[in-house]
């Protein structure tokens, strides 16, 4: 870090890159650079629909609701800590035809995970039968492909309902909206 000293009106001013952080107005410190990135293989993934089978009564869903439709969770099972830096990759394929990918907005903060801690990402998508939905691009599947941020190897995760039983996601459109990943402490 570069530090400069100069005289101004008889006072010595010290300017450093972290001056704002010392006053409590900065952001939280980045995880230690020696902690490795989380890898898909060291994470146990779950993709849960939050209302059972994903179907609403009558196929109508209230627009503008903030309640997520599904939740993607990754529990760190590795021996040491790792850093989850970004959005996970999420793809739901309908055979070799249509697919829907998860997309997030912005750059989420890096999350340091100790053993047993998890990362959760809420998902919003348009269900088949929703008013105004284009049912011509829909994917109905019981599994998804996931990958930790910046990892090249993926894993297949089954879709479950809120009770952990096998379920099917029935989503339309080209993307699923991903909320910013958040860390959940070990044992939660």
Order of alpha helices (4+ residues) and beta strands (2+ residues): beta-beta-alpha-beta-beta-beta-beta-beta-beta-beta-beta-beta-beta-beta-beta
